[in-house]
Amino acid sequence: MSDAQEIAKLKAELEGFKKRLAETEKKVPPRPERFTTLSDMEVPLLSTPLDLESEGFDYLRDLGFPGEYPFTRGVQRNMYRGKLWTMRQFAGFSSAAETNKRFKLLLANGQMGLSTAFDMPTLMGYDADSPRSKGEVGKCGVAVSSLEDMEELFAGIDLGNITTSMTINGPAIVILMMYYAVAEKNGVPREKVRGTLQNDILKEYIAQKEWLFPVKPAVELVIDTIEYGAKNYPNWNTVSISGYHIREAGATAVQELAFTLADGLAYVERCLARGMDIDSFAPRLSFFLDVHNDFFEEVAKFRAARRVWARLMKERYKAKDPKSWMLRTHAQTAGVSLTAQQPYNNIVRVAVQALAAVMGGTNSLHTNSMDETLALPTDEAVMIALRTQQVIAEESGVANVVDPFGGSYFMESLTNRVERETLDYIRRIDEMGGMIAAVERGFPQAEIANSAYHFQRQLEAKEKVMVGVNKFVEAEEKRKMETLYIDRSIEKRQIEKIAALKKRRNADAVRKALDAVREDAKAGKNMCPTIFAAVKEYATLQEICDTLRGVYGVYSEAGSF
């Protein structure tokens, strides 16, 4: 709106409406005292063009067209008309052989890409035969201790025709080299190896707490993979900068976005410090966002994310390649929103969250299974979760139009607010010296803890509702759900497997390979080539990680009270 008379007329009409509204609310008062998003941002009763007028909203500058800067509306011009989002279901449990069966089941039923979960020992850089692994082998993901396990995990799967996502961070460089080794053994050309490694160590210190080494050397290992990948694996995303675990730890939508983007900026800065050109690596940076229950807030978050990242890449870092400006993101429905109480309600929650991700323009999506708050998902639960995506894609009609919320007074205003508050956090982090310095002083950790506490207080006061938990509660659960049980025998089999591997491999070659890892770590070299060589000699995950621990040391978080 630019006509002064139209603006004045709308303002007068709006004042009249507010008076009529006051009369209505005397008869039908508002239900709660405050209407807020899940993250506690005030929600107006309605939005009008005046909201955007006051914010100086410009259609071409702030919204534009899909597939074009600033990408508010999506990173492809025709979005899902041309190609649906990649449907990934997180899979990983027990042994490599069992997970391989699940992979093949999902692929046979229309899944488009693999997404791999690892067990806790693997995530922490320990083999199945370590005393620290006792009772945890194969429980929350697949156990991978050596290249032999990785070979079995992807047996019979053409890595040149499938994309693979791997959710691992502390020892990610080792797991990635194992994957590359399997592809190489199977004759897959490097340019056809496609997928994503999470590899976002900063969010581990912020939220998930699965780390191996102190912050600075751990970050340098991430940069090693980015540098190595840019030169050797042009279609592999070597880092998936992850807000998911930040949100799961209790962050608000704005904090999730701000801390995720700030992590990304930290990696960009370290790559530039290595002498890398921004356009040589930025196009392969990818992101991973949570999708929570507040539908409109989540859609706004995805839209704001793309716009903020595009402007930072173009204006702050002077990237020239439009692909460097694009924020491409995987999304996963909110695990923290799933409830053990009335677990079938989780199917509905996941459907709403998945729809928000699609309306927000995600490029890839995992839908949680209804039973994941109780155990790793059963085959049946996984299929319901996958079918949820397929129904949205094929039956709902939402894939037929790009960014249907574009131009909505409420959505544009909410997107602007998420952007403003995100940039304010980034400014504060910049003033601290960047995200590495902010993490070391505990800033994002404290912000998330405060938000989590605030939300819990709201739940307890019933200011926020969780159906089946603090409202519409059933005195006694009527339905019992079958859950997946991981047999403890997997641990014994994995230990025996490692022992057999160590007997038949070339012990002298392994020793020399580990010595090379140690020397390169001391010298500050890029660690990918020597770790690649070590895994091909069947050095185990823990042997390589212990070698690096001997050089870098280990990390312990200082508590704050």
C-alpha positions, 0 to 999 in steps of 0.5 A: 500500500502506497496511497496515503488515502487508502492507508488512512481509510484502512486505519479508520476502518480498523479502529471501527472494527476494534470497537465492534470487537470489544463489544463481541468480546464482552459476550464471548471473551477470549479463551486464554489471556494471551495468544502466543506461538509455541515460542511465546511470541504474541499472535495478533487476532488478525493482520492487515496491510498496515502491519507490512506497511509499518515494516517497510515490506517490499515485494521484490526485495523481501519476497521475490520469486521462488528459486531467485534471491533472496529465496524466501519462497524456496530454492527451486523455481517450480519447487515440488512441481518439478521434484518432490522433497526427498523422503527420508526415514531415519533407520539404524538399529542392532547390527549392520545386517539388520539395518540393511534389511530396513533400508531395503524395505524402505527403498522398496516402499518408495523412500527416496534416500537413506538416513542412518542412525548410529548407536551411542558407542559409535557416536562417541568414538568407541568400538563395540568391544570397549567397556564403555559400550557395554549395554549400549551396542545397537540400542539407539542405532546401528553399531559401526566399528570398522569398514567391515560393518560399513560394507555390510550396512550398504551391501546390495545398495547402489551408492551411485543411485541413492543419496545417504544421510548419516547422523554423526558428529564427533567421529564423523570424519572417520565414518565419512571416510568409511563410506567413501571407502565402500563407494570406492570399493564398489566402483562408484565414481566420486562425482556420483557419491551423493548425500549428507554428513551431519558433522556439525560439532558446534551444536554438540557443545550447545545442545546434544553433548556428544563430543570427543575433543576440545572445541577448536580441534573438533571444528578443524576436523569439520573444516578438513572434511569440507576442504577435502570434499570440495576437491574430491566429492563435488556432490557430497554435503560434508556438513549439515548445520543442525538446528534440530538438536538445538530445538530439541534441547528447549530452544525457541524457533528464533534461537534454533534458527539464530544459533544454527546460522551462527554455527554455519557462519563459524564454519564459513569463517574457518574455511576462509581462514584456510584460504578457500574461496567462498564459492568453492564450498558454500554451495555444499553447505546444507542445513537441518531444521526441526519442525515443531507443533506451531504450524505458522511459526514453523513455516515462517522459520523456514522462509526467514532462514532462506532469506537471512542466509542468502543475504549474509552470503551475498552481502557479508561474504560477497559470494558470487555463485547463486548456489552459495546463497541458497539455504538447502535444508533437511527437516525432521518432525519434533521428537520432543513433541512425541508423548508416551501418553496416548502415543497414537496422538503422535501420528496427528502431531507428525502429520501437522509438522510434516505439512508445515515443513512442506509449506515452508519449502523443505528440500528433504523430510523425515517423519518420526514414528508414533512409537519413537518416544518408547523405543526405536520404531517398528516396521509398521510405525515406520511405514505409517510415518513414510505414508504420511509424507506420501499422502501429503505429496500425492493427495493433499494438493499442497505440492502443486503451488509454490509458497501459498502463504506468500503475501499473507499479511500474517505470514509475511509479518511473522517471517519478518519478526523471526528474521529480525530477532534472529539477526539480533542474536547473530549480532550479539554473537558477532560481538562476542567474537563469533560462535566458537567464542560464544560456545566457550563462554556458554552463551547459547547453552544458557539461553536454551536452558532458560527457554526450556525452563520457561516452557516447562513452567508454562506446561505446568501452569497449563498456559501451553497444552499437550494433549493427553499430558496436561489436558484431555488426560486418560486415567488409564491408558487403554491401548498397549503398543508393541515396541521394537526390542533389540536383543542383547546378543547383538553385543556379543556378536559384534565383539566376536566380529571385531576380534575376528577382524583383528586376527585376519587384518594386516596388523603391521599395516594398521600400526603404520596407518595409525602412526600416520594419523598421529603424526598428521594430527600433530602437524595440523594437516588435513586429516582426511587422507590419512584417516581414509588410508587407515579405514581401508586397512581396517583400523577400527573407529575407536583405534583412530579416535583414540589416536586423535584423543592422544593428540587433541585431548578430550573435552569436559564441559564446565557446569554453570549454575 
